[in-house]
Structure formats: C-alpha cells, structure tokens
C-alpha cells in the first residue's frame, strides 16, 4: 500500500507531525510506564524509518533483530495502535535485514499514513532530546530521568532540564497576485519555499517576521497576520506561520542563506514544498484566497 498526502488540509493543525495526526493511533507515555513484554519497534536510521518490507504501515514486532542494535538502548515512548512501542536509533553503519525496508520520512511522497509519518517525526525529536540531555548544562555531570516526566535531573547539582522546543517563524508575503518565494542551496533543485528563521532574544513573533524578511530579502511588509503552526521535529522546531503584505524594498538576497528569490505569479508557480509542510499549506491557502 502506497499512501499519498491529502490534496488539501482544512486546518494546519491537521498537518503531519502535529499531535492531531496521531490522536487515533498513538498514546504518548514516558519511559517509566513501560509495561514490559513484546511490542512494536520504531526504528530510525537517521531520517529513515524501518518498516516491514512490502508493507509500509507495519512496524516490526517482537524480538529486536540483533544486527540492528542493543535492546538496552531502546526507549519506551507509548502505545501504537494498542501495542507497546519502543524507539531505537539504528546506526547508519548497520546493514538492514532483508525483511525490512527504509523509508525517508522527509521524502516528497514517503507513502506512509499521516499517523505513522508523524510517529516517526515524534521519535526523531525524542532521539534528539536523548542525545542532547546526557550531561547537565550547568555542571556537565550525568543526568537521570524524572519519573513520569520527559525531564531529567542532574545527579550532582540537582538542576532539572526539559525538552527544548525552538520557536521559528515562516512567512508568506503577497504583492497583488504575486508571492515572494526563495530557494536555499540545500533544497532539491528548482524547489522554492518561504522565508523562515529562529526567534531571537527579546523578539515577539511579528518582530521576527520583520527582521528575517529584511535580513534575507531586503523586503519590508505590513499586515502581518498569524495563520497557524506546525510541529517540525527535525530536530525540535515549532513553526509559526504568518502572512504579510509587501510594503516596499527591492529584493536583495542574503547570499549566505539564499541562492535565489523573486516574485512569482500565482498562475505560474515553480516547484513547491511537499504538502506535508506548513510552507505549502500557507502557499495553497493564499492561492485559493486570491482566486477570483
């Protein structure tokens, strides 16, 4: 079975990687709730999810193949369709068994349900937290889990730390029936998207929109309007989506960030981001709103 993304999302809260995409299939629990016994495996090798060969909707179940890693490194994260679910990072150097296949969860059309795709994204964020929370930020000592929480506590200075979610903005700028689209060098060839960036000290979200647009493109805007948000667990962002109207300025690209950028008519748009992203949701929503 090869599942395609929906052609339209009524609300950005329904986008993949947001919790709503998981509500009917997954219950998030902390590692201290591990019931023991057999369960399914959320196996991530980088941004590739390992599923049963020939069945993209089936996670491996039962004993962990020894060639994939050590079971002691696995982490219980909750219940997937009623079964205990344990997460494990698989080394990129390990060979994948023939009864499994690797699916790129950031592919244009990975062929996974929104629920399984979102579970893989959640797993990626958890693995990032596990990797970055081994030692205390204050003193460098070992950290231990807090029971029934995702937080950890330092064994030496007793400082408590919790998963860090990084707020970002992403903005669609309109100029009549034209959209401001840009391209980063690491994106697939000919794909354009939207200006985005991290919130800095003392900024509110609207101020981040103004700064990022001016820094990256030389454009100034009016009518900044919040549209919605998306969890982006690559590795731990929260994308706040905005629209804005062009006010003034000529495009002057920040070349260490962007390779191309310009105004595109809604009747002649270039290759766009996948429909799994809030960038595409903002573009599609705006195009629909601008249609006569």
Secondary structure, DSSP 8 states (H G I E B T S, - for coil): ------S--SSGGGSTTSGGGTTTTEEE--GGG---S--EEEEEETTEEEEETT-TT---BSS--GGG--GGG-EEEEEETTEEEEEEE--TTS---TTEEEEETTSTT----HHHHHHHHHHHHHHHHHHHTSB-TTT--BEEE-TTSS-EEETTT--EE----EEEEEEEEEETTEEEEEE-TTS-TTB-B-EEEE--TT--HHHHHHHHHHHHH--EEEEEEEEEEEEETTTTEEEEEEEEEEEE------TTT-SEEEEEETTS--B---TTSHHHHHHHHHHHHH--
